[in-house]
Amino acid sequence: MKLRTHRLIQIASLATAAALLLSGCALLPSGKLARVRDPEPGPEIRPHAPPEYDILVAHDHQARGNLDDALAAFERALEKDPDSAYIHRKLAMSLIRAGRPAESLEHAERALEIDPDDPRTRVFVGQLYRMQRNVAAAELALLDEASGEPINREAGALLYQVYMEADRADRAIELAHWLVDVVDDPVYGYAALAKAYELAGQFDEADASLRQALEIDPDNLQVYSQLARSARERGGVGAEKAIYAEILELHPHHHETMIRLADVQLGENDTEGALQTLREIEANYPNDMRSVVRLGFLYYETENFPESASRFETFLAAEPGDDEVRFFLGIVRRRMGEDAAAIEVFSSIPEGSEHSAEAHTQLAVLFERKEDFARALEEIEKAVAAKPTRPRELYYATLRAKAGDFDGAVAYLEGLLLKNPDDDELLFNLGVVFSEAKRTQEALEYMERAIEQNPNNASALNYVGYTWAERGDNLDQAEDYIVRALDLRPDDGFIIDSLGWVYYMRARPLFETGRKEEAKKYLDRALKELLRAQELTGGDPVVSEHLGDTYLLLDQKDRALENYREAVELTPREGEQPDLLDKLEALQREIE
């Protein structure tokens, strides 16, 4: 039986009584409240109370978040009144909250059977069928049998979702047209219609529907956002940007729109456009630290390091615990040549940070550049301890050798080699350590062992080939090795320099024996490769010296002098170019 109107007064009275009972209070005859002496609440289960009492107890438990107790109370009410559509529906709603959909549907269907005309029950049953993706059953619950239309607007909106989720674009379009006519806000209806057209692949119709919505509400940002999203999903970057331009014309400096516009510009590598948009966001929303740091990274990519550093510092003032941005600030300072500032930044990254190992590695590089090898070694040891990697282990060995512990460096690498005897990278690095100690023959032996293990070790091939060329030995095999290395790394300027130097060394004995025409062919090839090496390396003192030597052999003394001077300005590496200054001074005396 249904709840009866004539019992409302009784229900209200029971509500007060139930609330007082559950809170441990009672009514005095005067109507005043008094605490129950017994601290335990009175009996909650009252077999002889009407079902309305149990319903009120259930509601009280729901308000307190006691779902299991609420379910038990609804079940007690249902035992007292098993034909109440209301109780079946309330129990079904509680069961769905408890994650028991099958039982919920059972009670919801029973409620609908008892009262088939209750729109609340029909909509709730439709929601349960939607969860089951049962389109036919949802239609039976939500459509009027006589007219074939939804029983109300709520049912129509729900059935629209059912059709959309079932990829029934045709039915969703029909229902969206119905919604346009019946809902209070037709903009909602047109937005729903646009989504249905998109599902059907009718994108022009979708855009037209959204434009109809904008005729009703020209400033509706949600509709504009839907237009932009639709363009983005179709890959229409130009159309998406045009929509953002429309929005910004109506709502200048609209924050979310500018953020999305920056995303589009970055996605299509429109660096200048993204910079302009992010600067505008920064000017109008200075507290938007996400955009500030994005601007910092974009300036970094364009190598505008002062502006990048400024944005990172602004961000860190607001977010001092962000170690990733702090790390990149250190990188920027290093790229700016501000080594002291970079050291300060990297040193401020705390131990245990995910960036601490890389910060110690960067510190090692900076101290090595200052030729403070002991401090560099200390930093790389911390990096290896925090996060050991092969490059860090190899760098550690190199720094040990530079710090004067040659035997320790060799022993460390040999220890690693014992575990991996076929590791060509370890063999190559052992060769490097011996090379820096001027023990060239032993370096060559390790390099050739590396090539035996890996014939594609381009660095070892280049080292051996260049070393032979420097000595004037095995020039045919030196050229072969360097060409093989270049096949593996065709744009490596230093390998190209090695090839140019092989050609120079082939030409020199020919000149000395008077075979100048043959020599010039090699020198032309040397010049071609060395100029390319100069371009690819961006300027290197050894490459410039090689160019000077080549021009000098071609008797182009002015150009030779120019390249020698350039080599000196590029700060030659100690011990690598011992004759450079003598060549420069001798040629200056000869020309001047």
C-alpha positions in Angstrom: 0.0 0.0 0.0 1.2 3.6 -0.6 2.0 6.0 2.1 -1.3 7.8 3.0 -1.7 11.5 3.3 -3.8 11.3 6.4 -0.8 9.8 8.2 1.5 12.8 7.7 0.9 14.1 11.2 1.7 10.7 12.6 4.9 10.6 10.4 6.0 14.0 11.7 5.5 12.9 15.2 7.4 9.7 14.6 10.2 11.7 13.0 10.7 13.8 16.1 10.5 10.7 18.3 13.0 8.7 16.2 15.5 11.5 16.1 15.3 12.0 19.8 15.5 8.3 20.4 18.6 7.9 18.3 20.2 11.0 19.9 19.6 9.8 23.5 17.0 12.4 24.4 13.3 12.2 25.5 10.4 14.5 25.8 9.1 15.6 29.2 5.3 16.0 29.6 6.0 19.7 29.3 7.5 19.2 25.9 11.0 20.2 27.1 14.0 18.0 26.3 15.7 15.9 29.0 18.7 13.6 28.7 17.9 10.0 29.0 19.7 8.7 32.1 20.8 5.5 30.4 23.6 6.5 28.0 22.7 3.7 25.6 20.1 4.7 23.0 16.7 3.2 23.2 15.7 0.2 21.0 15.9 1.0 17.3 14.1 -2.1 16.1 10.4 -1.7 16.9 8.4 -4.6 15.4 5.1 -3.0 16.2 5.9 0.5 14.9 4.5 1.4 11.5 6.8 1.1 8.5 7.1 4.9 8.4 9.2 4.7 11.6 11.7 2.4 10.0 11.9 4.7 7.0 12.7 7.6 9.2 15.4 5.6 11.0 16.8 4.6 7.6 17.0 8.3 6.6 18.7 9.2 9.8 21.3 6.5 9.2 21.9 7.7 5.7 22.5 11.2 6.9 25.1 9.8 9.3 26.7 7.8 6.5 25.7 4.4 8.1 24.7 2.7 4.8 24.4 -0.9 6.2 22.1 0.3 9.1 20.0 2.3 6.6 19.6 -0.8 4.4 18.5 -2.9 7.4 15.9 -0.3 8.3 14.5 -0.1 4.8 14.3 -3.9 4.7 12.4 -3.9 8.1 10.0 -1.3 6.6 9.5 -3.5 3.5 8.7 -6.5 5.7 5.9 -4.5 7.2 4.6 -3.1 3.9 5.8 -5.4 1.1 3.6 -3.7 -1.6 4.9 -0.2 -1.1 6.4 1.1 -4.3 8.0 3.9 -2.4 9.9 1.6 0.0 11.0 -0.6 -2.9 12.4 2.4 -4.7 14.2 3.8 -1.6 15.7 0.4 -0.9 16.8 0.1 -4.5 18.5 3.5 -4.3 20.3 2.5 -1.2 21.4 -0.8 -2.7 22.9 0.9 -5.8 24.9 3.2 -3.4 26.1 0.0 -1.7 27.4 -1.4 -5.0 24.7 -4.1 -5.3 23.1 -3.3 -8.7 21.4 -6.7 -9.3 19.4 -6.4 -6.1 18.8 -2.7 -6.7 17.2 -3.5 -10.1 15.1 -6.3 -8.6 13.5 -3.8 -6.1 13.3 -1.0 -8.7 11.4 -3.3 -11.1 9.0 -4.3 -8.3 8.4 -0.6 -7.5 7.6 0.0 -11.2 5.3 -3.0 -11.3 3.4 -1.7 -8.3 3.2 1.9 -9.6 3.9 1.9 -13.3 3.0 5.6 -13.7 5.5 7.0 -11.2 8.0 9.0 -13.3 10.6 9.0 -10.6 10.6 5.2 -10.5 10.7 5.0 -14.3 13.7 7.3 -14.6 15.5 5.4 -11.8 14.8 2.1 -13.5 16.1 3.7 -16.8 19.3 4.7 -15.0 19.8 1.1 -13.9 19.2 -0.2 -17.4 21.7 2.4 -18.7 24.3 0.9 -16.4 23.5 -2.5 -17.9 23.7 -1.0 -21.4 20.3 -2.5 -22.0 18.9 -0.1 -24.6 15.6 -1.9 -25.2 14.7 -2.1 -21.5 15.7 1.6 -21.0 13.3 2.6 -23.9 10.5 0.6 -22.3 11.0 2.5 -19.0 11.6 6.0 -20.4 9.3 6.3 -23.4 5.6 6.9 -23.3 3.9 3.9 -24.9 1.2 5.9 -26.7 3.3 8.8 -28.1 6.7 7.1 -28.3 8.2 10.2 -26.7 10.1 10.4 -23.4 7.8 10.6 -20.4 9.5 13.9 -19.3 12.6 16.0 -19.9 14.7 14.0 -17.4 13.8 10.8 -19.1 14.7 12.3 -22.5 18.1 13.5 -21.3 18.8 10.1 -19.8 17.7 8.2 -22.9 19.9 10.5 -25.1 22.9 9.3 -23.0 21.8 5.7 -23.4 21.8 6.1 -27.2 25.2 8.0 -27.2 26.9 5.3 -25.2 25.4 2.6 -27.4 26.7 4.4 -30.6 23.1 4.8 -31.7 23.8 8.1 -33.4 20.5 8.1 -35.4 18.4 7.8 -32.3 20.5 10.3 -30.4 20.0 12.9 -33.1 16.3 12.4 -33.1 16.2 12.7 -29.3 18.5 15.8 -29.3 16.0 17.5 -31.7 13.2 16.7 -29.2 15.3 18.1 -26.4 15.9 21.4 -28.3 12.1 21.9 -28.4 11.3 20.9 -24.8 14.1 21.9 -22.5 14.1 25.3 -20.8 17.6 26.1 -22.2 17.7 25.2 -25.9 21.5 25.9 -25.9 21.8 22.6 -24.0 19.7 20.9 -26.6 21.8 22.2 -29.5 25.0 21.2 -27.7 23.6 17.7 -27.3 22.6 17.7 -31.0 26.1 18.6 -32.0 27.6 15.7 -30.0 25.2 13.3 -31.7 26.1 14.6 -35.1 29.8 14.2 -34.2 29.0 10.6 -33.3 27.5 10.1 -36.7 30.5 11.7 -38.4 28.4 14.6 -39.6 30.8 17.3 -38.5 29.4 20.2 -40.6 26.0 19.6 -39.0 27.6 19.5 -35.6 29.3 22.8 -36.1 26.0 24.3 -37.5 24.2 23.1 -34.4 26.8 24.8 -32.1 26.5 28.0 -34.2 22.7 27.9 -33.7 23.4 27.7 -30.0 25.7 30.8 -30.2 22.9 32.7 -32.0 20.9 32.2 -28.8 23.7 32.9 -26.4 26.6 34.6 -28.3 28.9 34.7 -25.2 28.6 31.1 -24.2 32.2 30.0 -23.6 31.2 26.3 -23.2 29.8 26.2 -26.7 32.9 27.8 -28.0 35.0 25.3 -26.2 32.9 22.5 -27.7 33.5 24.0 -31.2 37.3 24.2 -30.5 37.4 20.6 -29.1 35.6 19.3 -32.2 38.1 21.1 -34.5 41.0 19.7 -32.5 39.7 16.1 -32.6 39.4 16.4 -36.4 43.0 17.7 -36.6 41.8 21.2 -37.7 44.5 23.2 -36.0 43.7 26.3 -38.1 40.0 26.1 -37.3 40.7 25.6 -33.6 42.9 28.6 -33.5 40.3 30.7 -35.3 37.7 29.7 -32.7 40.1 30.8 -29.9 40.5 34.1 -31.7 36.7 34.5 -31.7 36.6 33.8 -28.0 39.4 36.3 -27.3 37.7 38.9 -29.3 34.6 38.6 -27.1 36.5 37.9 -23.9 40.0 39.5 -24.2 42.7 37.7 -22.1 40.3 34.8 -21.2 42.6 32.6 -19.2 41.6 29.1 -20.2 41.4 30.1 -23.8 44.9 31.5 -23.9 46.2 28.4 -22.2 44.6 26.2 -24.9 45.8 28.5 -27.6 49.4 28.2 -26.3 49.0 24.4 -26.3 48.0 24.5 -30.0 50.8 26.8 -30.9 53.4 24.6 -29.1 51.9 21.5 -30.8 52.5 23.0 -34.2 56.0 24.3 -33.2 54.8 27.9 -33.5 57.4 29.1 -31.0 56.9 32.8 -31.6 53.1 32.5 -31.3 53.4 30.5 -28.1 55.9 33.0 -26.6 53.5 35.8 -27.4 50.5 34.0 -25.8 52.4 32.9 -22.7 53.8 36.4 -22.2 50.2 37.7 -22.4 49.1 35.2 -19.8 52.0 36.2 -17.6 51.1 39.9 -17.9 47.4 39.3 -17.1 47.7 36.4 -14.7 51.0 36.8 -12.8 50.0 34.1 -10.3 49.7 31.5 -12.9 53.0 29.8 -12.1 52.3 26.9 -14.5 52.4 29.3 -17.5 55.4 31.2 -16.0 57.4 27.9 -15.9 56.2 26.9 -19.4 57.5 30.3 -20.6 60.8 29.5 -18.9 61.2 26.2 -20.7 60.2 27.8 -24.0 62.8 30.5 -23.6 65.3 27.7 -22.8 64.5 25.9 -26.0 65.0 29.1 -28.0 68.3 29.6 -26.1 67.2 32.9 -24.6 68.8 31.9 -21.3 68.5 35.2 -19.4 64.7 35.2 -19.9 64.5 31.5 -19.1 66.5 32.1 -15.8 64.2 35.0 -14.9 61.0 32.8 -15.2 62.5 29.9 -13.4 63.5 32.2 -10.5 60.0 33.7 -10.4 58.5 30.2 -10.3 60.9 29.1 -7.5 60.1 32.1 -5.4 56.5 30.8 -5.3 57.3 27.1 -5.4 60.7 26.7 -3.7 60.4 22.9 -3.3 60.3 22.2 -7.0 63.6 20.5 -7.6 63.0 19.9 -11.3 62.8 23.6 -12.1 65.7 24.3 -9.8 67.8 21.7 -11.7 66.9 23.4 -15.0 67.8 26.8 -13.6 71.2 25.3 -12.9 71.5 24.1 -16.5 70.5 27.6 -17.7 73.1 29.2 -15.5 75.8 26.8 -16.8 74.7 27.5 -20.4 75.1 31.2 -19.7 78.7 30.6 -18.6 77.8 31.6 -15.0 79.6 28.7 -13.4 79.6 30.0 -9.9 75.8 30.7 -10.0 75.2 27.2 -11.5 77.3 25.6 -8.7 75.2 27.4 -6.1 71.9 26.2 -7.7 73.0 22.6 -8.1 74.3 22.5 -4.6 71.0 23.6 -3.2 69.2 20.5 -4.6 68.7 18.3 -1.5 70.0 14.8 -1.1 67.3 12.3 -1.8 65.7 14.4 -4.5 65.1 12.5 -7.7 67.4 15.2 -9.3 70.2 15.0 -6.8 72.3 12.4 -8.7 72.1 14.5 -11.9 72.9 17.7 -9.9 76.0 16.0 -8.5 77.0 15.0 -12.1 76.6 18.6 -13.3 78.7 19.8 -10.4 81.4 17.3 -11.3 81.4 18.8 -14.9 81.6 22.3 -13.5 84.5 21.5 -11.2 86.3 19.6 -13.9 86.0 22.7 -16.1 87.7 24.7 -13.3 90.4 21.9 -13.2 89.4 21.2 -9.6 89.6 17.5 -10.2 89.5 16.5 -6.5 86.2 18.3 -6.0 84.8 17.0 -9.3 85.7 13.4 -8.2 83.9 14.0 -4.9 80.7 15.1 -6.7 80.7 12.2 -9.2 81.2 9.7 -6.3 78.0 11.1 -4.7 76.2 10.8 -8.0 77.3 7.2 -8.5 76.3 6.4 -4.9 72.8 8.0 -5.4 72.0 6.5 -8.8 74.7 4.4 -10.5 74.7 4.4 -14.2 77.2 3.3 -16.8 78.0 6.8 -18.0 78.6 8.0 -14.4 80.8 5.0 -13.6 82.9 5.7 -16.7 83.1 9.4 -15.9 84.1 8.5 -12.4 87.1 6.5 -13.8 88.1 9.4 -16.1 88.0 11.9 -13.2 90.1 9.6 -11.0 92.7 9.6 -13.7 92.6 13.3 -14.0 92.8 13.7 -10.3 96.2 11.9 -10.4 95.0 8.4 -9.5 95.8 6.7 -12.8 96.3 3.3 -11.3 93.1 3.6 -9.3 91.2 4.5 -12.5 92.6 1.6 -14.4 91.9 -0.8 -11.5 88.3 0.4 -11.2 87.7 -0.1 -15.0 89.5 -3.4 -15.0 87.2 -4.5 -12.1 84.2 -3.6 -14.2 85.7 -5.4 -17.1 86.2 -8.6 -15.1 82.4 -8.8 -14.7 81.8 -7.9 -18.4 85.0 -9.0 -20.4 83.3 -8.5 -23.8 82.2 -4.9 -23.0 83.6 -2.8 -25.8 82.6 0.4 -24.0 84.7 -0.4 -21.0 87.6 -1.3 -23.3 87.2 2.0 -25.1 87.3 4.0 -21.8 90.4 2.1 -20.7 91.9 3.3 -23.9 90.9 6.9 -23.2 92.5 6.7 -19.7 95.8 5.4 -21.2 95.6 8.0 -24.0 95.2 10.9 -21.5 98.2 9.5 -19.6 100.2 9.8 -22.9 100.5 6.0 -23.0 99.4 5.8 -26.6 100.5 2.3 -27.5 98.5 0.8 -24.6 95.6 3.0 -25.5 95.7 1.7 -29.1 95.7 -1.9 -27.8 92.5 -1.3 -25.7 90.9 0.5 -28.6 91.6 -2.4 -31.0 90.2 -4.8 -28.5 87.1 -2.7 -28.4 86.8 -2.9 -32.2 87.3 -6.7 -32.0 84.4 -7.0 -29.6 82.2 -4.5 -31.6 83.3 -3.6 -35.1 80.7 -0.8 -35.0 82.2 1.1 -32.2 82.6 4.4 -34.0 84.5 6.2 -31.3 87.2 3.4 -31.2 87.4 3.3 -35.0 87.9 7.1 -35.1 90.5 7.0 -32.3 92.6 4.4 -33.9 92.3 5.9 -37.4 93.2 9.4 -36.2 96.1 8.2 -34.0 97.6 6.4 -37.0 97.1 9.5 -39.2 98.8 11.7 -36.6 101.8 9.3 -36.8 101.6 9.0 -40.6 101.2 5.2 -40.1 98.8 2.8 -41.8 97.1 5.6 -43.7 95.1 3.2 -45.9 93.7 1.3 -42.8 93.3 4.6 -41.0 91.1 6.0 -43.8 89.2 2.7 -43.8 88.5 2.9 -40.1 87.5 6.5 -40.2 85.1 6.0 -43.2 83.5 3.1 -41.3 83.1 5.4 -38.3 81.6 8.1 -40.5 79.1 5.6 -42.0 77.9 5.0 -38.4 77.8 8.7 -37.4 77.6 10.7 -40.7 77.2 14.1 -39.1 79.9 13.8 -36.4 82.1 16.8 -37.0 85.1 15.3 -35.1 85.1 12.2 -37.2 84.9 14.3 -40.4 87.9 16.3 -39.1 89.8 12.9 -38.7 89.0 12.1 -42.4 90.2 15.5 -43.5 93.4 15.0 -41.5 94.0 11.6 -43.2 93.8 13.4 -46.5 96.3 16.1 -45.3 98.7 13.5 -44.1 98.5 11.7 -47.5 99.3 15.0 -49.2 102.3 16.1 -47.1 104.8 13.4 -48.2 103.7 13.9 -51.8 104.5 17.7 -51.5 107.8 16.9 -49.9 108.8 14.6 -52.8 107.7 17.2 -55.4 104.5 15.4 -56.5 102.4 18.6 -56.0 99.6 17.8 -58.4 98.8 14.5 -56.6 99.2 16.3 -53.3 96.8 19.0 -54.3 94.0 16.5 -55.0 94.3 15.2 -51.4 94.5 18.7 -50.0 91.3 19.8 -51.8 89.6 16.8 -50.3 91.1 17.6 -46.9 89.9 21.2 -47.2 86.3 20.1 -48.1 86.1 17.8 -45.1 87.7 20.2 -42.6 85.4 23.1 -43.6 82.4 20.8 -43.1 83.9 19.7 -39.7 84.2 23.3 -38.7 80.6 24.0 -39.5 79.3 20.9 -37.7 81.4 21.4 -34.5 80.5 25.1 -34.3 84.2 25.9 -33.9 86.9 23.7 -32.4 90.6 24.7 -31.9 92.0 21.4 -33.4 89.8 21.7 -36.5 90.9 25.3 -36.9 94.6 24.3 -36.6 94.1 21.6 -39.1 92.6 24.1 -41.5 95.5 26.4 -40.9 98.0 23.6 -41.7 96.1 22.7 -44.9 95.9 26.3 -46.1 99.6 26.7 -45.4 100.5 23.7 -47.5 98.3 25.2 -50.3 100.4 28.3 -49.9 97.4 30.4 -48.8 99.2 32.0 -45.9 96.6 34.7 -45.0 93.9 32.0 -44.6 96.3 29.8 -42.6 97.1 32.7 -40.3 93.4 33.5 -39.8 92.7 29.9 -38.8 95.7 29.7 -36.4 94.5 32.8 -34.7 91.0 31.4 -34.5 92.4 28.2 -32.9 94.1 30.2 -30.2 91.0 32.2 -29.5 89.0 29.0 -29.1 91.3 28.1 -26.1 93.3 25.0 -27.2 93.1 22.0 -24.9 96.3 21.7 -22.8 98.8 19.3 -24.2 96.7 18.6 -27.4 98.1 21.3 -29.6 101.7 21.9 -28.4 103.0 23.5 -31.6 100.1 25.9 -32.3 101.6 29.1 -30.8 104.9 28.4 -32.5 103.2 28.1 -35.9 101.2 31.3 -35.4 104.2 33.3 -34.4 106.4 32.0 -37.2 103.7 32.7 -39.8 103.1 36.2 -38.4 106.8 37.0 -38.7 106.9 35.7 -42.2 103.9 37.7 -43.4 104.4 40.9 -41.5 
